[in-house]
Amino acid sequence: MYLEVTLLNGQNYSIPIEEGHSVEEELELFLSRDGRYAGDWVPLQKASRQLFVRYEQIVLVSPMD
């Protein structure tokens, strides 16, 4: 389970769901910018690559099972 994120440049990345969270809980944390999403930067992953982007770069977020 993960959240799929699409950036302004059209690239897709994922945010793994933290252990013990449902997809809905993780999405709520993301949208409310709470917990690990409280800062200005969002942690993303693609394959083994990890990066951080600013919220302003995100155009779409989708829960994926």
CORVEN-V984783 format. One record per residue. N is the residue number from 0. RES is the residue in three letters. SS is DSSP state (H for helix, E for strand, L for the rest). OMEGA is omega as a letter, one per 40 degrees, with the letter a starting at -180 (* if undefined). Layout:
n->N res->RES ss->SS omega->OMEGA
n->N res->RES ss->SS omega->OMEGA
This chain:
n->0 res->MET ss->L omega->a
n->1 res->TYR ss->E omega->i
n->2 res->LEU ss->E omega->i
n->3 res->GLU ss->E omega->a
n->4 res->VAL ss->E omega->i
n->5 res->THR ss->E omega->a
n->6 res->LEU ss->E omega->i
n->7 res->LEU ss->L omega->a
n->8 res->ASN ss->L omega->i
n->9 res->GLY ss->L omega->i
n->10 res->GLN ss->L omega->i
n->11 res->ASN ss->E omega->i
n->12 res->TYR ss->E omega->i
n->13 res->SER ss->E omega->i
n->14 res->ILE ss->E omega->i
n->15 res->PRO ss->E omega->i
n->16 res->ILE ss->L omega->i
n->17 res->GLU ss->L omega->i
n->18 res->GLU ss->L omega->i
n->19 res->GLY ss->L omega->i
n->20 res->HIS ss->L omega->i
n->21 res->SER ss->L omega->i
n->22 res->VAL ss->H omega->a
n->23 res->GLU ss->H omega->i
n->24 res->GLU ss->H omega->a
n->25 res->GLU ss->H omega->i
n->26 res->LEU ss->H omega->i
n->27 res->GLU ss->H omega->i
n->28 res->LEU ss->H omega->i
n->29 res->PHE ss->H omega->a
n->30 res->LEU ss->H omega->i
n->31 res->SER ss->H omega->a
n->32 res->ARG ss->L omega->a
n->33 res->ASP ss->L omega->i
n->34 res->GLY ss->H omega->a
n->35 res->ARG ss->H omega->i
n->36 res->TYR ss->H omega->a
n->37 res->ALA ss->L omega->a
n->38 res->GLY ss->L omega->i
n->39 res->ASP ss->L omega->a
n->40 res->TRP ss->E omega->a
n->41 res->VAL ss->E omega->i
n->42 res->PRO ss->E omega->i
n->43 res->LEU ss->E omega->i
n->44 res->GLN ss->E omega->i
n->45 res->LYS ss->E omega->a
n->46 res->ALA ss->L omega->i
n->47 res->SER ss->L omega->a
n->48 res->ARG ss->E omega->i
n->49 res->GLN ss->E omega->i
n->50 res->LEU ss->E omega->i
n->51 res->PHE ss->E omega->i
n->52 res->VAL ss->E omega->i
n->53 res->ARG ss->E omega->i
n->54 res->TYR ss->H omega->a
n->55 res->GLU ss->H omega->a
n->56 res->GLN ss->H omega->a
n->57 res->ILE ss->E omega->i
n->58 res->VAL ss->E omega->a
n->59 res->LEU ss->E omega->i
n->60 res->VAL ss->E omega->a
n->61 res->SER ss->E omega->i
n->62 res->PRO ss->E omega->a
n->63 res->MET ss->E omega->i
n->64 res->ASP ss->L omega->*
